[in-house]
């Protein structure tokens, strides 16, 4: 399911009818950790044939995230604007969909080089996410918090976020988030290392990140670790 190749992954297509719209979004996000460009093509194809507004909304979120992964932030913002318009037409959407969209939009602040705005907005988002009680959304939020803290060199809080991410990534079965946590720990250690032992710990964390990915085809994530 993780190895989407231009939308023709037999494993994903066989399981696709059983996927809810949020599950389809997460499946595409996992696939994007392997090949974001191929996953973008697949998500765009599915947006064009989406059977309802809710499915189209989740597919647009995935499409925007793939644009972000590929560095096309202008395109990502445009797609998230489309998702916001679609959200208004989803019957009984509730706060869950809105918070996923808010998370993805907030992340662009960091991607677009505005960390000063990222921190306060992510704090507001975290308060709302905690009230909702969705473990997957919460874990995904922790991953972005970690990235923001690393980029602002807040190493102590970043380490705590990495530990939380490792735990929730394991609990939710999102192995690429476990890997992200270990990679974050390795990066933090590399910035604070002052001895040969510290550098060995850096390599240990990167090795653990690779181990967390297992034998899956997380090529994009592996490329950043190897």
N, C-alpha and C positions, 0 to 999 in steps of 0.2 A: 504493500500500500504506500510505502514511503518513496518508492522508485517510480514516480510519475515521469513518463517520457512522452511529451507532447500530448498528454491526455490519453494515452493508450496503454495504461497499466492494467493488465487483466485482473490483478488482485483488487485494485481499487474499484474498477468498473463492476466487478462481480459483487462487491459489498455495497456499492453506491445506493441501490434502492432501499437498503435498510438504514442508511444514515439519515439522522435528522439534520436540519440545516446547520445548527451549531457544530455537530460532529463533522459535517462536510468541511466547514471552515477550519476546524482543527486538523483534519486530515490534510488539507491543502497547505496549512502552515508547516506541518511536519514534512510534507513533500518538498516544500520550499527550502528546507534545511539541506536537501540533497541537490536540487536543481531549480533555483528560483525562476530562471528564464522559461524553462519548460512548464513549470507550474503556473506561471503567469499566462501562458498561452492556453493552458487547460482551463483556468479559472475564467478567462475572458470568453472562451467557447461556451462554458456553462452558464455564464451571465446571460448570454444571448438567448438561451432556451429555458431559463429558469421558469418553473411552473407557477410561482406565486411571489408576492412581494417579500415575504420573510426570507425565502431561499435566495432571492436576488440580493437582499441586504447582506446576508452572510457571505455570499460570493463576492460582492463588491469589497467587503472588508478584506477578504483574502487577496483580491486583486490589488488593492491599495498597499497591503503589506508586502507583496512581491515587488511592486514598484519601489517601495522603500528599501527592500533588501538589495535591489539592483542600483540604488543610488539616484533614481529618478523621482526626486521629492516633489517636484511640481506636479507630476502626473499622479503621485500618491494623494496629494491634497485635493486634486480635482476629483479623484475617485471617491474619497471620503465625503466630499460635498454631495456627490450623487447618492451615496449611502444615506446621508442625512435626509435628503429629499424623499428617498424611498421609505425611510423609517416612519415618516409621517403617514404613510398609507398602509402600514402593517397593523392589522386588527389586534387590539389588546397587547401592544408591544411591551408595555411595562418598562421598568428601569433597567432590566438586564441587557437588552439590546443597546440602549442608550449608553450604558457604561462601557460596553465593549468598544463602541464607536469613540467615546470620549478617550479611552485609553489609547487607541491607535492614533487619534489626532494629536494627543498630548505628546506622544513619542516623537512626532515630527518636529516638535520644538527643539528636542535634543539633536535630532538628525540634521536640522537646519542651522545648528550652531547657536542656539539661544538657551543655554543651560540655566540662566538666571530666571527665566520664566518657567522652565521645566520643573524645578524643585517645588515651588508653591502650588502649581497646578497638579502635580503628582500627589502632593500631600492631601489636597482636597479630594482627588479621585480615590485615594486609599481609604479615606473616611467613609465614602459612599460604598466602596467595594466591601469593606468590613461589615457594613450593615446588611448587605445582600446575602452573604454567606455562601458564595459560589467558590469552591476550592480551586477550580481551574482558572477562573478569572483572577482570583487572588494570587495564585502562583505566577501567572503571567505578569501581573502588576509588579510582583516582587522582582521578577527578572529585569523589567525596565527600570525599577528603582535602583537595582544594583548597577546597571549600566550608567545611570545618571550620576550616582555617587562616585563611581570610578572616574568618570570624566571630569568631575569637579574636585578630584583628589581628596575626597572625604573617606579616607581609608578605614577608619575605625567602624563607621556606620556601614561602609561597603562590606566589610568582613562579616558583620552580623547579618546583613541582607543575603550574602552568599550562603551562609549557614542555613538560613531560613529557606532559601531557594533549593538547596540540596535536599532538604527534608521534604518540601512540598512537591518537588519534581519527582522524587521517588514515590511519594504517596499517591500522586495522580497518574503515575505511569508515563509522564512526559520526560523521556530519557534525555532529550536534547536540552531540557532545562537543567537536569542534573549536571550534564556536561558543561553547560554555561556557568553553573555555580563553581565547579572546579576550575574552569578556565579563569573565572573572575578571581578566585583565590590565588591562582598562579600569577596573574597580572599584578595583584596587590602586593604579593610577596616579592615580585621582581622589582617593584618600585621602592621597597623598604629593605631589601637584602643588603647585608653588610658583611657577610662571611660566605665561605664555600658551602657550609652547611645550609645556609639560607637558600643559596642557588640550587642546591640539590632538592630542597623542598619545593622550589618553583617547578622543577622538572617533574617531581612526583605528582603535583597537582595537575599538570598537563597530561601526564600519563593516565591519571584517574579520569580525566575528562574524556580521553579517547576510549577508555574501558567502559565508561557509562554509555557511550554510543553503541557498544556491542558490535555486532556484525552488520548493522543496518547501513543503508547507503546514504549516510549523512555527509555527502561530499563537500558541500559548502562549509559546514561546521568543522569537518576534519581538516580542510585546507587551512583553516585559521589556527590549527593546533599542531600540525606536523611540520 
